């Protein structure tokens, strides 16, 4: 299982998890849901207490991945399998992302904390 913090304008809005079977789950954090001024991160993810599930990486997050030679170069540089979309997402959407949403890996050394729902 791998987990990433989903940031909206540099504030953690939710958590994206890849399960051991390759499926994905996105959930909002309580503080984000309770603040009426905070928007959903995408029309595909309206604010909700329910978790969003998918067998493959959600199209919203998949659209943030590099393509073609950029994908190949990043995978080679970071020793990732070309089909490791989640690994690539955590590398490419961590700092260099179009729009207000970034995806940051959660590790023991990372300061972002996960809040249980």
Buried (B, 14 or more C-beta within 10 A) or exposed (E): EBBBBBBBEEEBBBBBBBEEEEEBBBBBBEEBBEEEEBBBBBEEBEBEEEEBEBEEBBEBBEEBBBEEEEBEEBBEEEEBEEEBBBBBBBBBBBEEBEEBBBBBBBEEEEEBEBEEE
